[in-house]
Amino acid sequence: MKRKSDIPAEDGLHFDHPLFDDPSARALERVGVVDVGSNSVRLVVFDGAARSPAYFYNEKIMAGLGKGLAETRALNPEGRARALAALKRFAALARGMDLPPLTCVATAAVREASDGPAFAREVEDTTGLRLNVIDGTEEARLSAQGVLLGWPEAQGLVCDIGGNSMELAELKDGEVGRRVTSPLGPFRLQEVKGGKAALQKHIRKVVAGLAADMGTHHERIYLVGGSWRAIARLDMERRGYPMTVLHEYRMEPQMVIDTVDWIGMSDLNQLRQKTGTSQARMDLVPLASLVLKELVETFAPKEIDVSSYGIREGLLYEQMPQKLRRRDPLIEACRYAEQTMARMPGFGKKLYNFLLPLYEGATAARLRMVKAACLLHDTTWRAHPDYRAEVCFDNATRANLGGLSHQERVFLGLALLHRYKNSRAGSRLEPLFALLSAEEIRQAEILGKAMRFGAMLSAQSPEKTGLLAHDAEARRLAFRLKSGQEALFGEVAAARFQSLAEALGAEARVEREGAEALTEA
């Protein structure tokens, strides 16, 4: 049998030291950015572990700066007043939070409007905020970097839609490649004359040009922007999808086409009420859906992924040194959660090492999930015991965690549920379990029960009490109890060890240190 000591303690997933102890990371602990778009004006204040930050503050105003821009060539007067009021508020909030100077960018509406420069000067004169007006290719680059913040391994085409423009950027090997911008924002499309047929012809022509520039070999398209997220939320509604987290929601091409057709035949007001979409956003959905359908049909990706990360996260990524960018956002977020929320920070690493004999030959992806679970295993201890299992499941499935698919969210949540609860039968969370295969459910239960056993062996480290040994072929799980630690392996610990063995389909044995024979637990 493989003993724990035979397995490397460090597997290259940056478990040895926390990113947030690095001075360059601490400098990014609380950073505020402002995005002045054609449709919305938003302030985001990032906080916490720099590689996977929490949203300390997030406020958006649907100002509509770019509404009517294609016709008037000027900023919308009402939108301009609303945007200026919002920026005054954001500047005051930043002062109240004692933030470093806000980083502010303005995109298509301000850069294309005849009065854009005057608006930027007015903003600086009245608020002290300096608007960095960026061009379309720079906007595409920052949006793509935002995707990289959440998906370090992202490969494909990033598509960011705003009110007056749509940008494409290529991602390959962690770098942003070719970039293009286009006039396919919904506000701009509202000005196309000639009815639906003329509109579709216009969209088709522009998308064909984008395909010529960017190529159609990309297997994935990453969608960035509020209109895309609204369509994804409608896709969830149409399918009866059990989770409403939009980040990393994945669609197949036919699903997108079916949803676009469904939107065209539906009562938008009813859909808006069902999904909680704002009226301002829903007004743009029909036009954005026509663009998305053409994109999918022209570029023919295998998968369409939704990113809640975009230009604002790209601005944060811009400030990261390369060594921060290389770190795993999931593991760093979990480490930060353990550091700030667990009773015994640092125990997660010891628990992970204790459980490694159960994962001989496991993939890096599986070890990553084991590591994340061990780091989070004690972060909900303040919740009421009757609800602790559900609270930790909710935290895993709904938290702002990067680099985590929906299936991985449910796997992590289910493992943590079993950390606190032996059975999942009758849980209100059962609809979400359907996102996993039967084998993945079994593996999540094994991980949860393993953590449940290991967490009670010692207040310092489970290895002080004993070591696990697992022989999968012989279907045997052994626990080598160290001399003088018998008192810690009490009745409850023995029961939890037996439960873990049953989940593994193995015979449970306890071996006293120095003894040759195994005895039944």
C-alpha positions in Angstrom: 0.0 0.0 0.0 1.1 3.5 -0.8 1.9 5.5 2.3 1.5 9.2 2.6 5.2 9.7 2.9 5.7 8.2 -0.6 3.7 11.0 -2.2 5.1 14.5 -2.8 3.6 17.0 -0.5 3.8 19.8 -3.1 2.3 19.2 -6.5 3.0 22.5 -8.1 -0.4 24.1 -7.4 1.2 26.9 -5.3 0.1 25.5 -2.0 3.4 26.3 -0.3 2.9 30.0 0.4 0.0 32.5 0.0 0.0 35.0 -2.7 -1.5 37.6 -0.5 1.6 37.7 1.7 3.5 39.1 -1.2 4.2 42.9 -1.1 3.1 43.3 -4.7 -0.2 41.6 -3.9 -0.8 43.7 -0.8 -0.4 46.8 -2.9 -3.5 45.6 -4.9 -5.6 44.7 -1.8 -8.1 47.5 -2.4 -8.2 49.0 -5.9 -11.1 51.1 -7.4 -11.8 51.3 -11.1 -14.5 53.2 -13.0 -15.8 52.1 -16.4 -17.7 54.8 -18.4 -19.4 52.8 -21.1 -22.0 53.7 -23.8 -24.8 52.2 -21.7 -23.6 52.0 -18.1 -21.3 53.8 -15.7 -19.9 51.5 -13.0 -17.6 51.7 -10.0 -15.9 48.5 -8.7 -13.7 48.3 -5.7 -11.7 45.1 -5.5 -10.5 43.8 -2.2 -8.7 40.8 -0.7 -6.4 38.3 -2.4 -5.2 40.2 -5.5 -5.2 37.2 -7.9 -8.9 36.4 -7.1 -10.3 39.6 -5.5 -13.7 40.0 -3.9 -16.0 42.8 -5.0 -15.8 45.1 -2.0 -18.1 47.6 -3.6 -19.9 47.5 -6.9 -22.4 50.1 -8.2 -23.8 50.6 -11.7 -25.9 53.4 -13.2 -27.6 52.7 -16.6 -26.9 56.2 -17.8 -27.3 55.6 -21.6 -24.5 58.0 -22.6 -24.3 56.6 -26.1 -28.0 56.4 -26.8 -28.7 58.2 -30.2 -25.0 58.7 -30.8 -25.1 57.3 -34.4 -27.6 59.9 -35.4 -26.6 63.0 -33.4 -22.8 62.3 -33.1 -23.1 63.7 -29.5 -23.6 62.2 -26.1 -27.2 61.8 -25.0 -28.0 64.9 -22.9 -29.9 63.0 -20.2 -27.3 60.3 -20.2 -24.5 62.9 -19.8 -26.2 64.4 -16.8 -26.8 61.0 -15.2 -23.2 59.9 -15.9 -21.8 63.1 -14.4 -23.9 62.7 -11.3 -22.8 59.1 -10.9 -19.1 60.0 -11.3 -19.5 62.8 -8.6 -20.9 60.1 -6.3 -18.2 57.6 -7.1 -15.5 60.2 -6.4 -17.1 61.0 -3.0 -17.3 57.3 -2.2 -13.7 56.7 -3.0 -12.7 59.5 -0.7 -14.9 58.0 2.0 -13.2 54.6 1.6 -9.7 56.3 1.6 -8.9 54.6 -1.7 -5.9 55.2 -3.9 -6.7 57.3 -7.0 -9.5 55.6 -9.1 -8.5 54.3 -12.5 -11.2 55.5 -14.9 -11.7 54.5 -18.5 -14.2 55.6 -21.1 -15.0 53.6 -24.2 -17.0 54.0 -27.4 -19.5 56.7 -26.5 -17.0 59.2 -25.2 -14.3 58.5 -27.8 -16.7 58.8 -30.7 -19.0 61.7 -29.6 -18.2 65.2 -30.8 -18.6 66.5 -27.2 -16.6 63.6 -25.7 -13.5 65.7 -25.0 -15.6 68.4 -23.4 -17.3 65.8 -21.2 -14.0 64.4 -20.1 -12.8 67.9 -19.1 -16.0 68.5 -17.2 -15.6 65.3 -15.3 -12.1 66.1 -14.3 -13.0 69.7 -13.4 -15.9 68.7 -11.2 -14.8 65.4 -9.7 -11.1 65.3 -10.0 -11.4 62.0 -11.9 -9.3 61.7 -15.1 -11.1 59.7 -17.8 -8.7 57.6 -19.9 -10.5 57.5 -23.3 -9.3 54.3 -25.0 -9.7 53.1 -28.5 -11.5 50.0 -29.6 -8.5 47.7 -29.8 -7.3 48.8 -26.4 -10.8 48.1 -25.1 -10.6 44.6 -26.6 -7.2 44.0 -25.0 -8.4 45.0 -21.5 -11.6 42.9 -21.8 -9.5 39.9 -22.8 -7.2 40.4 -19.8 -10.3 40.4 -17.7 -11.1 37.0 -19.0 -7.6 35.8 -18.2 -8.0 37.0 -14.6 -10.7 34.4 -14.2 -9.6 31.8 -16.8 -5.8 31.7 -16.8 -5.9 28.9 -19.4 -8.5 30.6 -21.7 -8.0 29.9 -25.4 -10.3 31.3 -28.0 -12.1 34.5 -29.0 -13.2 37.1 -26.5 -16.3 39.0 -27.7 -17.2 42.2 -25.7 -20.4 44.0 -26.5 -21.2 47.4 -25.3 -23.8 50.0 -26.2 -22.1 51.4 -29.3 -19.5 48.9 -30.3 -18.4 45.2 -30.1 -14.8 44.1 -29.8 -13.1 40.8 -30.5 -9.7 39.7 -29.2 -7.8 36.5 -29.6 -6.5 34.6 -26.5 -3.7 32.0 -26.9 -1.2 30.7 -24.4 -2.0 33.4 -21.8 -1.5 36.3 -24.2 -3.8 38.6 -26.0 -3.3 38.5 -29.8 -5.2 40.1 -32.7 -7.9 42.6 -31.8 -10.6 44.3 -33.8 -13.5 46.6 -33.1 -16.9 46.9 -34.9 -20.1 49.1 -34.8 -22.3 46.3 -33.6 -23.4 47.7 -30.3 -27.3 47.8 -29.9 -27.5 51.6 -29.7 -25.7 51.8 -33.1 -27.9 49.1 -34.6 -31.0 51.0 -33.6 -30.1 53.5 -36.2 -30.0 51.0 -39.1 -32.8 51.8 -41.5 -34.9 49.4 -43.6 -36.5 47.0 -41.1 -35.4 43.6 -39.8 -34.2 42.3 -43.2 -31.9 45.3 -43.7 -30.6 45.0 -40.1 -29.8 41.3 -40.5 -28.0 42.0 -43.8 -26.0 44.7 -42.1 -25.0 42.4 -39.2 -24.1 39.6 -41.5 -21.8 41.9 -43.6 -20.0 43.3 -40.5 -19.6 39.8 -38.9 -18.2 38.4 -42.2 -15.6 41.2 -42.1 -14.7 40.3 -38.5 -14.4 36.6 -39.5 -12.0 37.6 -42.3 -9.8 39.5 -39.8 -9.9 37.0 -36.9 -10.4 33.7 -38.6 -13.0 31.0 -37.8 -10.8 28.4 -36.2 -11.6 29.3 -32.6 -13.2 26.5 -30.6 -14.5 28.8 -27.9 -16.0 32.2 -27.7 -16.0 34.0 -24.4 -18.8 36.5 -24.0 -18.3 39.7 -22.1 -20.9 42.4 -21.6 -24.3 43.0 -19.9 -26.3 42.2 -23.1 -24.6 38.8 -23.4 -25.2 38.0 -19.8 -28.9 38.9 -20.1 -29.2 36.5 -23.0 -27.4 33.8 -21.0 -29.8 34.3 -18.1 -32.7 33.9 -20.6 -31.1 30.7 -21.9 -31.0 29.4 -18.3 -34.7 30.3 -18.0 -35.6 28.5 -21.2 -33.7 25.3 -20.2 -34.8 25.3 -16.6 -31.1 25.3 -15.6 -30.8 24.8 -11.8 -28.1 27.4 -11.2 -28.2 31.1 -12.0 -24.5 32.0 -11.6 -23.6 33.5 -15.0 -19.8 33.3 -14.8 -18.5 30.3 -16.6 -22.0 29.3 -17.8 -21.4 27.3 -21.0 -23.7 27.0 -24.0 -23.5 24.9 -27.2 -24.1 26.7 -30.5 -27.5 25.1 -31.0 -28.6 26.2 -27.6 -27.8 29.8 -28.4 -29.7 29.6 -31.7 -32.7 28.0 -30.0 -32.7 30.7 -27.3 -32.4 33.6 -29.8 -35.4 32.2 -31.7 -37.3 31.7 -28.4 -36.6 35.3 -27.4 -38.0 36.5 -30.7 -41.3 34.7 -30.1 -41.7 35.6 -26.4 -43.2 38.4 -24.3 -40.1 40.4 -23.3 -41.8 42.0 -20.3 -42.7 38.6 -18.9 -39.1 37.4 -19.5 -37.8 40.5 -17.8 -39.9 39.9 -14.7 -38.9 36.2 -14.5 -35.2 36.8 -14.8 -34.9 40.1 -12.9 -33.5 41.9 -15.9 -33.7 45.7 -15.9 -35.9 47.4 -18.5 -32.9 49.3 -19.9 -31.0 46.1 -20.5 -34.0 44.1 -21.9 -34.6 46.8 -24.5 -31.2 46.0 -26.0 -31.5 42.2 -25.9 -33.4 41.6 -29.2 -30.7 43.4 -31.2 -27.9 41.8 -29.3 -29.4 38.4 -29.8 -29.4 38.9 -33.6 -25.7 39.7 -33.4 -25.0 36.6 -31.2 -26.8 34.3 -33.6 -24.8 35.6 -36.5 -21.5 35.2 -34.6 -22.3 31.6 -33.7 -23.3 30.7 -37.2 -20.3 32.4 -38.8 -17.5 31.5 -36.4 -19.0 28.0 -35.6 -17.3 27.6 -32.2 -17.8 24.3 -30.3 -18.6 26.1 -27.0 -19.8 29.6 -25.9 -18.7 30.6 -22.4 -20.0 33.6 -20.4 -17.6 35.7 -18.5 -18.6 38.1 -15.7 -15.1 39.4 -15.9 -14.3 42.1 -18.4 -12.7 45.5 -18.8 -12.8 46.3 -15.1 -11.1 43.1 -14.1 -8.7 43.7 -17.1 -7.6 46.9 -15.5 -6.8 45.1 -12.3 -4.9 42.4 -14.2 -3.0 45.2 -15.9 -1.5 46.2 -12.6 -0.4 42.6 -11.6 3.2 41.6 -12.0 3.7 38.4 -14.0 4.3 36.2 -11.0 0.8 37.1 -9.7 -0.8 36.4 -13.0 0.6 32.9 -13.0 -1.1 31.9 -9.8 -4.3 29.9 -9.7 -7.2 32.2 -8.9 -9.3 29.5 -7.2 -6.6 28.3 -4.9 -5.6 31.9 -3.9 -9.2 32.7 -3.2 -9.6 29.6 -1.0 -6.4 30.4 0.8 -7.6 33.9 1.5 -10.9 32.6 2.8 -9.1 30.2 5.1 -6.8 32.9 6.4 -9.7 35.3 7.2 -12.5 32.9 8.1 -11.2 29.6 9.4 -10.6 28.8 13.1 -7.2 27.3 12.4 -5.6 28.9 9.3 -3.0 26.6 7.8 -4.9 23.4 8.8 -6.2 23.0 5.2 -2.7 22.2 3.9 -2.2 19.6 6.6 -5.6 18.1 5.9 -4.8 17.9 2.2 -1.4 16.2 2.8 -3.2 13.7 5.2 -5.7 12.8 2.4 -3.2 12.4 -0.4 -3.0 8.6 0.0 -6.6 8.5 -1.3 -5.6 10.2 -4.5 -2.6 8.2 -5.8 -2.5 8.8 -9.6 -5.2 11.5 -9.5 -5.2 14.2 -12.2 -4.0 17.7 -11.5 -7.6 18.8 -11.9 -8.9 16.5 -9.2 -6.0 17.4 -6.8 -6.9 21.0 -7.4 -10.5 20.4 -6.2 -9.3 18.4 -3.2 -7.0 21.3 -2.3 -9.7 23.9 -2.6 -12.1 21.8 -0.5 -9.5 21.3 2.3 -8.8 25.1 2.4 -12.5 25.8 2.7 -13.5 23.0 5.0 -13.7 25.1 8.1 -14.6 28.5 6.8 -18.4 28.2 7.7 -17.9 27.2 11.3 -19.8 30.3 12.5 -23.0 29.1 10.8 -25.7 27.4 12.9 -24.9 23.7 13.1 -28.3 22.8 11.6 -27.6 24.8 8.5 -23.8 24.6 8.2 -23.8 21.9 5.5 -26.1 24.0 3.3 -24.3 27.3 4.0 -21.0 25.8 2.8 -22.6 24.4 -0.3 -24.2 27.8 -1.1 -20.8 29.5 -0.5 -19.1 27.2 -3.0 -21.7 27.4 -5.7 -22.5 31.1 -5.4 -19.2 32.7 -4.3 -17.2 34.9 -6.6 -14.6 32.2 -7.4 -12.6 32.3 -10.6 -11.4 29.4 -12.6 -14.3 27.2 -11.6 -16.9 25.6 -13.9 -20.4 25.1 -12.8 -19.9 21.4 -12.4 -16.8 22.0 -10.3 -18.8 24.5 -8.2 -21.3 21.8 -7.4 -18.6 19.2 -6.8 -16.9 21.5 -4.4 -20.1 22.3 -2.7 -21.2 18.7 -2.3 -17.8 17.7 -0.9 -18.1 20.5 1.7 -21.7 19.4 2.4 -20.5 15.9 3.2 -17.8 17.4 5.4 -20.6 18.4 7.8 -23.3 15.9 7.0 -23.2 12.2 6.4 -26.2 12.0 4.1 -27.5 14.3 1.3 -30.9 12.6 1.0 -33.9 14.9 0.9 -31.7 18.0 0.5 -33.3 21.1 -1.1 -30.1 21.3 -3.2 -30.8 18.1 -5.1 -31.7 19.8 -8.4 -28.1 21.1 -8.5 -26.7 17.6 -8.0 -28.0 16.8 -11.5 -25.1 18.8 -13.0 -22.8 15.9 -11.9 -22.5 12.4 -13.0 -23.2 9.6 -10.6 -19.4 8.9 -10.3 -18.7 12.6 -9.6 -21.3 12.6 -6.9 -19.6 9.6 -5.4 -16.2 11.2 -5.6 -17.5 14.4 -3.9 -19.0 12.2 -1.1 -15.7 10.4 -0.6 -13.8 13.7 -0.4 -16.3 15.1 2.1 -16.2 12.1 4.3 -12.5 12.1 4.2 -12.3 15.7 5.4 -15.0 14.9 8.0 -12.7 12.1 9.4 -9.4 14.0 9.1 -10.7 17.2 10.6 -11.5 15.6 14.0 -8.2 13.8 14.6 -6.1 16.7 16.0 -6.4 20.5 16.6 -2.9 20.8 15.0 -2.6 18.2 12.3 -4.3 14.9 11.6 -0.9 13.3 10.9 0.0 13.6 14.6 -2.7 11.0 15.2 -2.1 8.6 12.4 -1.6 8.0 8.6 -3.9 6.8 5.9 -3.1 4.0 3.5 -5.4 3.0 0.7 -5.1 0.0 -1.6 -7.7 0.5 -4.3 -7.1 -2.9 -5.9 -7.4 -4.8 -2.7 -10.3 -2.6 -1.6 -8.7 -1.9 1.7 -8.4 1.4 3.7 -6.0 1.4 6.6 -5.4 3.9 9.3 -2.0 3.5 11.1 -2.7 4.9 14.6 0.4 6.4 16.2 1.5 5.3 19.6 0.0 7.3 22.5 -2.7 8.7 20.3 -5.4 6.1 21.0 -7.5 8.5 23.0 -8.1 10.7 19.9 -9.4 7.8 17.9 -12.6 7.6 19.8 -16.0 6.3 19.0 -17.0 9.1 16.7 -13.7 9.1 14.9 -14.0 5.3 14.4 -17.6 5.7 13.0 -16.4 8.4 10.5 -13.5 6.2 9.4 -15.9 3.4 8.8 -18.2 5.7 6.8 -15.3 6.8 4.6 -14.3 3.2 4.0 -17.9 2.4 2.9 -17.9 5.4 0.5 -14.7 4.0 -1.0 -16.1 0.5 -1.1 -13.2 -0.7 1.0 -12.6 -2.7 4.1 -11.7 -0.5 7.1 -8.7 -1.5 9.2 -6.9 0.1 12.0 -3.2 -0.7 12.5 -1.5 0.2 15.7 2.0 1.6 15.3 4.5 -1.2 15.6 1.9 -3.9 15.0 2.3 -6.2 12.0 -1.4 -7.2 11.7 -4.3 -5.1 10.7 -7.4 -5.1 13.0 -10.9 -4.3 12.0 -12.0 -0.8 12.9 
